[in-house]
Amino acid sequence: MESSDRDVAEKSRNREAMNDRATRHELKLPLRFRIPGQPDWSAGETINVSESGILFASNDLLEVDSRLEITFQTREIPELRSSTRVATVVRRVLSNWPETKVFFGVRFSS
């Protein structure tokens, strides 16, 4: 396959993926997250949510493909185990000045 054919095929796949995305709803909620097995929870705030995942801001730095436990309870240790969701970081974006924050897109695990 020639380079231009690959580019066209890649753009087509990207358009299809964009059309398959779940509807996002702007919603600002505090959350806590951690890498599974770590004792301490870090703070964050949602930017938007969907059925498949969330976009959130945090002062902590996470790597793409990191697995996380996320809870929307604001206490340091979640009181309800069932409120914790497992997710994977699928993208990381630095926001623009003056409020320079790191945004993380995460997809909930099934």
Residue pairs with C-beta under 8 A, 6 or more apart in sequence:
1 9
21 50
21 52
22 50
22 51
22 52
22 53
23 50
23 51
24 48
24 49
24 50
24 55
25 48
25 49
25 50
26 47
26 48
27 46
27 48
27 49
28 45
28 46
28 47
29 45
29 46
29 49
29 72
30 43
30 44
30 45
30 72
30 74
31 43
31 44
31 45
31 46
31 54
31 56
31 70
31 71
31 72
32 41
32 42
32 43
32 44
32 70
32 71
32 72
32 73
32 74
32 76
32 78
33 41
33 42
33 44
33 56
33 58
33 68
33 69
33 70
33 71
34 40
34 41
34 42
34 68
34 69
35 66
35 67
35 68
35 69
36 67
36 68
36 69
36 86
41 71
41 76
41 77
41 78
42 58
42 60
43 58
43 59
44 56
44 57
44 58
44 60
44 104
45 56
45 57
45 58
46 54
46 55
46 56
47 54
47 55
47 56
47 57
47 103
48 54
48 55
49 55
52 107
52 108
53 87
53 90
53 105
53 106
53 107
53 108
54 70
54 87
54 105
54 106
54 108
55 103
55 104
55 105
55 106
56 103
56 104
56 106
57 95
57 101
57 102
57 103
57 104
58 101
58 102
58 104
59 101
59 102
60 102
61 102
62 68
62 89
62 92
62 102
62 104
63 89
63 92
64 89
64 90
64 91
64 92
65 88
65 89
65 90
66 88
66 89
67 86
67 87
67 88
67 109
68 86
68 87
68 88
68 89
68 106
69 84
69 85
69 86
69 87
70 84
70 85
70 86
70 87
70 106
71 78
71 83
71 84
71 85
72 83
73 79
73 80
73 83
78 84
85 108
85 109
86 108
86 109
87 106
87 107
87 108
87 109
88 106
88 107
88 109
89 104
89 105
89 106
90 105
90 106
90 107
91 104
91 105
92 102
92 103
92 104
92 105
93 102
93 103
93 104
93 105
94 100
94 101
94 102
94 103
95 101
95 102
95 103
